[in-house]
Structures are given as C-alpha cells and as structure tokens.
Amino acid sequence: MPTPPFIKHLLLLRYKYVSQKNFVYILSIAVGLLTGVAAVTLKNITYTIQSALEKGLIFSQNQLYFILPVIGLFLVYIFTKYIFKKALSPSIPPFVKRAIPSLLYSLLRQKGLLSYKLIYHPLITAPLTVGFGGSVGLLGPAITSGSALSSNLSRVLHVDKKTRTLLIACATSAAVASMFKSPIAAIVFAVEIFSLDLTFASLLPLLIASISSVLTSYFFLGDELLFNFNVTEKFNPRDTAFFMILGLATGIASIYFTKMYFAIYAFFDRFKTKFIKLLIGGIAIGIMLYFIPPLHGEGLSFTKDLFEGNYLHALGSNPFDKYIDNIWVVIVLLIGFTIFKAIAMTTTFAAGGVGGVIVPTMVMGSALGNVVAKIINNIGLGHQVSEANFTLIGMAGLIAGVIHAPLTAIFLIAEITGGYILFLPLMITVAISYMITKNYMEHTIYTRELAERGDLLTHNKDQSVLTMMQLDSVIEKDFIPLNPEMTLGDMLHKAVAKSSRNLFPVVDGYHRLVGIILLDDIRTVMFDQSLYNTTSVETFMHNPPDYINYEKDDMKTVMKKFQDSGAWNLPVIKDDCYYGFVSKSKLLTAYRNELINFTS
C-alpha cells in the first residue's frame, strides 16, 4: 500500500529533526493514549450492555439471566463469521488465536505485524461476551486492541522490528495501567510476559506509555476503578503461617486452573464446527450460572462484596438460600465458586467467546483467599485473621501461580489497595504459590503450546536467540551431489574440479543421502590415474557424524548436534531426501548477528 503524502512529509521531518530515541518516546505517548482510549471504550461498551440487561430490558424480571451467555456467544459467532472474517492472520496457528499467545507468536514469527482488524474486533466481541454474562475478563481484549494499534502505527511510520516489539510491549503495559490504574504493575507485567530486558532504553518508553494511559483513563472515567480497596487492617506477624498456607492453597489451585484450562479446550476440540461448540458451551455456562449466579460476567462485584464482608450479597440468590445461615454452607459455596470459575471461564473461551484471563484469575483467587480465612476463623483455633486481607492476597497468589508473574501480582495488589501495608504477606504467599507451580509446570496457559512448538521467547538470551533463528537462513545448497556408482575419475572431473567445496554429498537415484565424501578421504589417491576407472564413489564414501531433520529439528537441537558430533558440516534431510548442508561457521555467525540484534 503506497504511503500517503502527508505521512511521507511527516517522516521526512522526523528524520531531519527528531532523533530515534525521542521518536520512540513520542510514539510511546501516542501508544499510551490510543490504548487508554481503547480500554475505556471497551469498558464503557461492556458496562452499558450489562446495565441495560440488569435494568430488565430483556430477562431480569423472570430471572432467566442464565441463558444470556448463549445469546452473547451466538452474537460473537455471527459477527466473527460474517463481519470480522480473518481478523487474525491465517498463518497464526489456531491454538494461539488468543490475546497474549497470539502476540508472543507474532513478535517471534511475524515481526510483530498484526491485522488492523484486531483494533476493533475485540471492542465488539469482548463486550458481547462479557456483557451477556461470559465468565471472562476485559484485559486481554484491551491488550489485543492496543497492540494492534501500536503495530499498525509502527507500520505506517516505517518503524523497525525492534522498536515495534517495544511499542507492543508499551501497549500491553498501557492496557494494564488503564484497566487497574496501576502503572508500576503494568510495566512489570510487560517485562515478565514479553521477557524484555529491563534497561533504561525499554523502561522509559514503558513508563511513558503507562502514564499516558492512566491519564487517559482518569480523563474519561475520573476516579472510577475496577477494584477500589482501602486496607484497614495491618499485617499481623502471627498470621505468617496462615499466609504460607494460603500460598500453598493458591499454588495447588493454580495447577488445577491450568490443567482444567487445557482439558476443557481438548474436550471442545473434538467438535468440528464452531456452532456446536457454541451450543454446548452456552448450555454448560447457563447450567453453572443457574446454580452459581456469581459466575456471571467478570465477577468484580463479587470480589468487592467479599472484601467488604458481604458474602451473602456476593453469593446472590441460589438454590441453597435456606441453608445460607450456616457458615460452612457459605464456605462450601465459595469453594464451589472457586472450582467452577476456572471451568466457566475456559468454557466461555472454548465456545467462541472473547475475553481475558487475568481478571477471572483474580476473582477466583479472591474467593479462595476468603475461604481460607473463613476456615481459619471457624475451626476453633481461637485466632482470627482478616478476611479482607486474605481476599486480596489470594488474588495475588493465583496470579503468580497461573501466569508465572510474581512481581506483577505483588505490585498490582499493592497499587490497587493504595499502599504497601500488605507487602510482606504478599511476598510470602506469592513466593510459595509461584515456587509450587513453577516446579510442577514449567510453562503457563500463555506459553505451554508455544514452547512445545519451539516458538517461545524467554529471559534466557541463548534460548531466545536460537528460537528466533530460522533454519532456512543457514542452509547452504551449493554442493555438487555424487552418485555411488560414479568412478573416481568422473568425480574428480565433474565435481572436485568444478567445486569450491571440500565436501560432497552422495545421493541415490531418488535423491536420498547415502553418504558423504571429504577431500581428505581421496587426497592420497586422487592423483593415481590407475584408480580412475577401477574405483567408485561408493569405495570412499562414509556416513556423516549426524543428520539435521528439516521438519523436526529446531535451532537448539541443531546447535546441540554440532556440539555433540564435533562436525563442521552436517547434512539436512527434508522429506527423506538430501536438501543441503549447515556449516558450523555460518551457524555461529548467524547466531552472533542475531544475538547483537536481540540485545541492542
């Protein structure tokens, strides 16, 4: 697409008067403002839909709200199929067509280029999902929309891949900052999720984007917050052991959350059509909502009620109302909510809904924290703990365990509570939860499938550089192949004399590799003319020290094969046929160049 004249003029002025560093800062401000507007728009549309339904426009008079998710999912299905066709790039594997995984994949394999349709696709489909009662959050769609804005802005302004990656991280940070009005946690989230190096070059743009986004949120929404908690009870050192127990509970719950997530997706993958998935998922969500009404929507009001000690309002009207005076019935209902929140959330996703994971995780964690506190206070220990504090810290424990972002969990809860009164118990619970889940599961719901495919960037620079490298970029094909029956004389005249290489592949009639020959293998006989017609290539060929499988081996495996074999060249096999060679010198040169690009 040709660049508009005014953009060309703008770029000319930029190259003439604005340094690269200042240009990135300006773009960070723009990304923060745009993402903030996207996040505010997303929240306003969603809450408008929720408010309209709660006021009785459709079903609330008859308490039939539990069938609303089916309607919401059906509307998402219609919009996605007939209006937003191919909103995601068709080259993105189906399993990463979710907010964070799709961004991680795009940054690695598609240079961070996102479809412009992703700017507005989440702004319609996520409110339809959440507004009609889908048990998911809005942060993921806000990140998607903001990242698509930054990606397409960088494309218009001819920004390079490294800067585009930073701007997408800025959009992610801005989305978190706008949603929670927590700029520090937003920066930490971007660093932990995208495995960024926390240097001044990356920190300042993230900070600028976060501040811009928060200011945008204040401008449009004032002091309105997703979570607004004022901690009144300080940390009691005597509660330390109980916070350790909470860390253990959130760690186990995180493992359950992750396993349930993949199990439900695996179940829905059995169904061939999206409409069947929608129908089954919608019915399942409706049944869960009938018995556990708080599963409706994100669940923010549920968490606020628990924090304020109003657990009866949090649980709402349900089939067990006549037993609600018994605190142990309340505890069982809260445990049920904790268990089924993960199921309802994943079912919403698998059925075709659009949303985020973070807020449902926090809501589930708040219920678990409240359960632990209620059990401690009612088992006759003679010791009372703050249920409000446990509610908050449970949120942090589950975030740390589910998405492996412990620092994000700590700073997010600290910021939304307006201070660092609970910093020590947050650290205790989060550390234990993270340690348990990290030891049990190396990867999260964001990263497991990417890691299995070798498409995941991490804080390990060596691993990340190898992941970013492409095998095709180091394969050399200017080798003259030999036939096993070829005589020594023919080999010397038709191959050795015409090649600058000292290595020759030997292939059969089907172009399958049967061996290799080095010049060193024939050096002692290559001038003995008496052998030219009496010996053949088969006499001198031998097996290579190892092979590279084009379809199966990633760059980490290739590097290890060179290390283990000690070879300088290894043949590449593609579709069972000879394809070329990879040399150690070219591999190391490509590795060094990629490392320089990655760390600069």
N, C-alpha and C positions, 0 to 999 in steps of 0.2 A: 504494500500500500504506500503510495507516494506521501512524502512528508509535506504538510500544509506550509505555505509560505511564511505565515506568522511564527510557526514553530522553528523554521529554518532561521528566521531573524533572531528569535529568542536564543537559539543555540549559538548563533554567531556572537551575540552579546555575552553569553555565558563564557565561551572560550576566550573572549577578549578581556573581560573584566572580572570574572569570578573564578577563584581557584577551585580545584577539585574538592578540597576539604570544606570550604564554605558552601559549595554547591550541595554537598551531601547534607550539611546542616539545614540548608533551606528546604531540601526535599524531605528531611525528617519532620520539619514543621508541617509541611503540606500533608504528608502521610498521616501524621497525628491528627490533624484537623479533619481530614477526609474519613479516617477510620472512626473518629469520635462521632461524626455525623451519622455514619453507617450504623454504629452501635446504638445511638439514640433513636434513630429511625426504626431499627429492629425492635427495641423495647416498646416504643410507642405503638407500633402496629400490633404487637402481641398483646399488650395490655388493653388496647382498645377492643380487640376481639374477645378477650376474657371478660372484660367489663360488660360488653353487650350481652354475652351469654349468661353471665351471673345475674343480670337485671331481669332476666326472664323473657328475652326476645324469642327464645325457642323452647327450651325444655325444663328450665329450672323449677317451674311450678309443679311439675309432675315427678321431680327427682329422677329424671331419665338422663342425667348428665353422663352416665357411664357409656352411653352409645355415641357420645360426641367424638371420641378419638377415631372411630371408624369413618365418620364424615370427614374429619380433618385429613386422615390418611388418604381417603379417596380423592379429595381436592388436590392434595400434593401429587398423587398419581396422575390426575388429569393434566395439571399444569406441567409436570415434568415430561409427560409423554407427548403432549400436543403443542405446547408453547415453548418450553425450555429444552428442546431437543439438543442432545450432545453438549450439555452445559460444561461437562468435563471433557478434557482431551481424550479421544478414543484410544490413545496409546497408553493411558494410565490403566494399570490392571484393576479389575473390578474391586478387589479387596481393599484397595487404598482409596476408593472414592468416598472418603470421609475426611473431615476437616484437616486435622493435624497430619495423619499419614499421607494424604494427598500432597500436602505442602512439602513434607520431607522428601517424598519421591520426586516431586517436580524440581526441587532445588538440586537434587543429585543428578537426575537423568534428563531434565528438560530445561536446564539453565534458569529455572525459576519463572518460566513463561506460562502464565495462567490465562485461560479464556476470559474475555471481557464479560461473558455471560455470568461468570461467578460473582460479579459485582452485585447484581440484583437478584440472581437466583435464590440465595439464602434469605434475602429480605422479604420474599414472598412465601417460600416453602416452610421456613422455620416458624414464622408466626402462625401459619395454618396448622403446623404440627403441635406446637406448644399451646397456642391459644385455644385449640379444641381439646386439650387435655393430654396430649402426648407427654410421657414422663421423661422428658429430656430438657436440656438447658439451651441457653441462647449464646453462650460464649463462643462455641465452635463456629456457628454461622457468622458471628461478628468477625472472628479471625479470618474466615474464608473471604468474606466480602472485602475487608480491609486489605488483605494480602493481594487479592485480585486488583484492587485499586492501585496499590503500590507497584505491582508487576506491570500493569498496562501503562502507568505513568512513566515508569522507567523505560519501557519500550518506546514510547513516543519521544522521550528525551534522549534516546540513544545511550542509555546507561549500560555499563558493562556488567558481566555476570556477578562479580564480587560485590559491587555496590547494590545490585538488585537483590542479592541474598540478604544483605544488611537491611535494606528497606522493607523486605518481607518480615524480617525479624522485628523491625520497628513497628510494622502494622500489628503484629501479634502482641507486642508489648502495649501498644496503644489501645487495642481492643480490651485487654485485661484491665488496664488503667481506667478506661472509660466505664466499664461494667461495674467495677468494685471501688473506683476512686482510690486506688492503691498503687501509686507509681513505682514504688520500690519493689513490691512483689511482682509487678508487671515486668520490670527489667530482668529480675532473677528468673522468672518463668521463661522468657525468651532465651536466656543464656542456657538454662537447663534443658529445654526442649530441643533447641536447634544446635546444641553443642558448640556455641560460639566461644571464641577466646575472649575473656573479659579484659580487654585492653582499653586504653583511653580512646582509641580510634573507633571502637564499637560501642563503648559505654556512653559516650556523649550523645550520639545520634539516638540511641535507645531512650536516654533520659529526656531529650528534647521532644521526641515523639510522644512519650508518656505524658509529659507536662501539657503539651498541646491538646492531647486527647482529653485529659482530665478537665482542662479549662473549657473545652467544648461541651463536655458533659455538664459542668456547672452552669454554663451559659443557657443551655436548653432545659435542664432539669432542676437547677438550683441545688439545694442540699439533699435532694432525694437520693437514697442509696438502696442498693439491692439488700444489703444487710446493714443494720444500724444497731450496734450493741454497745452498751456502756457497762463495762465491768465494774462491779461494786465490791466484790469480794476478792481480796488479795490471795496470793499463793500461800498456803499453809505447808511448811516443810514436813509436817506429819502426814500429809497426803501423798508424799513421794511414791510410796509403794503402790498406792492405788492408781497413780498416773502411769506407773510401769505396767500395771495390769491392763489399763486402757490401751497402752501401746501394743501389748500382746493381742488384745481383742481386735484392734484395728488392723494389725498385721494379718491375722487369720481372716478377717472379713475382706481384706484386700485380695488375698489369694482366692477366696470364694468369688468375689466380684469378677476377677479376671477369668477364672475358669468358667463361670456362668456365661460371661460375655461371649467367649468363643464357642461354648457348647450350643447356645441359642442360635448363633449365626450358622453353625454347622447344621443344626436342625432345619433352619429355613432354607439353606442351600439345596435341600432335597427337592424343593418345589421349583418347577421350571418357570412358571410365569409370575410376574410381579403382582398381578391381580390376586392370585391365590395367596401369595404371601401377605398381601394387604388384608384380605378377608380373614385369614386365620389369625394374623397378628392383631387386627382390630377387635375380633371377638375375645381373644385372650386378654387383651388390655381391659376391655369392658367388664369381663368377669372379675378381674383383680380390683378394678375401681369400685365395683358393687360391694365387695367385702372390705376393701381398704380404701375409702374415699381420699385420704391424703395423698395417694399416689397420683392424683390428678395434677397435670402440669409440672412445673419445675419443682414446686414444693417449698418455695421461700417462706410463705406464710406459716407453714408447718414448723419450720425451724425457728421462726420468730416466736411462735406460741410456746414452743418448748423452752426457749431461753427465758421467757417471761414466766415460766412455771404454769402456764395454762394448757396442760396436756389434754384436758377434756375437749377444749376447742380444737386443739391440734388434731386429735383423732377424728373429730367430726361425728356425724350420725352414722352408725353402722349396726349390723345385726346383733352386736354384743352389748348394746347400750344398757340393758338391765343389769349387767354384771360390772359396769364400769366403776362402781364404788369400791371394788376390790383392787388394791394397788397391784396385786400380782397379775390380775387380768390386764391391767394397763401395761405392765411390763411385757406380758406375752404379746399384746397387740403391737407394741413398739418393736419387739423382736421380729414379729411378722412383717411389719413395715420395712425394717432393715433388710430382711431376706428378699422381699418381693420388689423393693425399689430397683435393685440390680436387674431383676427379671423384667420388670415393666419397662425400664429404660432400654435394655438391649432389644426387647421385642418391638419397641417403637422404631428403633433403627432398622432392624431386620425386616420389618413390614413395609419399609419405604419412607419412614419419617426422616426429617432433617432436624438436627439439633446438636447439642454439645454434651460432653461427659462431665465436665468439671463441677457444674452446679448440682446435678444429681448425686455426684460423689460426696459433695459437701453435705447435702441434705441427709443422705444415708449415714454419713459419719456423725451428724448431729444426733440422729436417733440412737445410734449405738452408744455414743457418749452419755446420753441421757439415761439409757438402760443401765449401763454400768454404774452410774451414780445412784440410781434408784435401788438397785440391788444392794449396793454397799450400805445405803441408808436404811434398808428394811430387813436385813438378815440378823439384826440383833447384836451388832458389834459394839454398839454404844458410841459410835463415831459417825459424825455427819460430814459429808462433803458437799461442795457447791455444785448443784445440778447444772446451773447456768455455765459455770466454768468447764465442766466435763462435756457439756453440749458443744461448746466452742472448740475445745481441744480435740474432741472426737472428729470434728470436721478436718482438722489439720492432719491427724493420724491417718485418715483414709486417703486424703490427697497424696500424702507422702508414699503410701503403700501402692496405690493404684497406678499413678503416673510416674513414680520414682522421681519426684521433685520435692525433696525435703525442705530446701531453703524457701522455695515458693510457698509451701504450706505454712512455715513458721511466720514469714513476713506478711503473708496475706491475712492470717487471723490477727496478727499484731496490729496491722493497719486498719482493718475494719472494726476493731474494738477501740481504736483511737489511742493506743498506747502499748507499752511493753510490760504491763503488770504481770502477764502470764507467760513471759518469755521463757523462764526456766522450765515450767511444766510442759510448755510446747516443745521445747528441745528434748525433754525426756521421752515423751510419747512419740514424737515424730522419729527420733533416732531408733527406738525399738521397732516401730512399725516398718520403717524403711529397711532396717537390718534384716528382719524376718523375711520380708517379701523379696528383697534383692538376693538373698541367699537361696531362696526357693525358686524364684523366677528371674532369670537374667534380663528378660525384656517385658515390656508393658503392652497394654492393648493398642498403644500407638505404634510400637516398634517391632513386635514379635514377627509379624508376617514379612515386614521389610527386611529384618535381619535374616530370616530364613532364605530369602532370595538374594542376599548379599547387596541390598540396596539401602543400607543404613549408615549414616554418618554418626560418629561418636566423638567424645573428648579425646580418644586415643588417636593422635595425629597419624601414626603409622597406619593404623587400620583405616582411618578415614581417607587417606591419600590413596591407598590400594583400592578402596571401594570406588573412588571417583575415576580411577584409571579404566580405560577401555582396552580389552584385549586386541581389538582390531588395529589400534593405533601402534602396536609394537610388532605385529606380524609382518615378516618380510617374505616376498614371494619370488625374488629374482634368483632362484636356484634352478639349475638345469637338472631335470629328473633323468635318471638312468633306468634301463631295463635290465633285469637279471641276466638275460641271455646275451647282452651286448658284449663284444670282445673288448679286451684291454686296449687294442689299437683304436677301435671306434670310440671308446670312452675318452681317450686322450685327444683325438682329433675333433670330436663333435661336442665334447663337454669341457674338459680341462683347459684346452687351448682357447675356448671362447668365453670362459667364465672368470670373473674376478674373485670368486669364492673358493675356499679350500674345503668345502663340504658339499656333498651331492646326495640327494635322496634317491632311493631305489624303489621303483613302483612297478606293480604288475599291470596286466592288460586292463584291469578295472580301476586303475589309478590308486590302488591301495598300497600303503607304505609297507615294504617287506624288509627294509634295512637302510643303512646309510654307509657312505664311504668318505673317509677323510683323505686328504692328500698324503698325510703321513702313512696311511695304510698302503699306498702304492709307490711311495717315494723310492724305495730300494729296487723296484723292478720297472719303473716307468721308462727307463732308457734301454731296457733289454728287449730288442726287437724280436728276438726269437719267441717271446711270450705273447706278442701282439695278437696272433690269431689262434693261439692254443689255450689261452686262459680267458675267463669271462668275468663280468662284474660280480657274479654270484660267489666267485672264489674269494673276493676281498671284502665283501660287504659284511656288516655285523649289526646287531641291534643297537638302537640308541639307548643311552642311560635311562631315559624316561620319555613319556609322551605327554602332550598337553591336549586335553579333550576340549574342543571348542565349545561344545554345548553344556558341559558340566563344570569346568574349572573356572573359578573366579581368580582375580589377580593375586589374592592372598595365597591360594593354592599353587598358582604358577610360581610365585616367589619362593615358596617352600620347596617346590620340586627342584628348582635351581640350587637352593641351599643344600638339599639332601643329596643330590646327584653329583654336585661339583661340576656340572657340564657348563660349557659356554654357549651351546646352542641346543635347543630342544624342538623336535618337530611338532606341528599342530595337526591334529586329526579332526576333520569335520565330516559328518555323515559317513564315517568309516573310511574316508578317503584322505590322502595326503593333501594338506591345504597350504603349508608354508612352514617357516621356522621363526622362533623367537630367540633373539640373542641376548645374553646377559648384559652386554654393554648397552644395547638400545633400551632394555628394560630399566636399567639403573639410571640412564639419562632421562628417560621419561618420568621415572619416579622422582628424581631430583627436581625437574621442572614443575611437576605437579605440586610437590612439597613447597616450592617457592611461591607458587600461585596461591596455595591454600593458606599459608601463614603470613603472607604480606598484607 
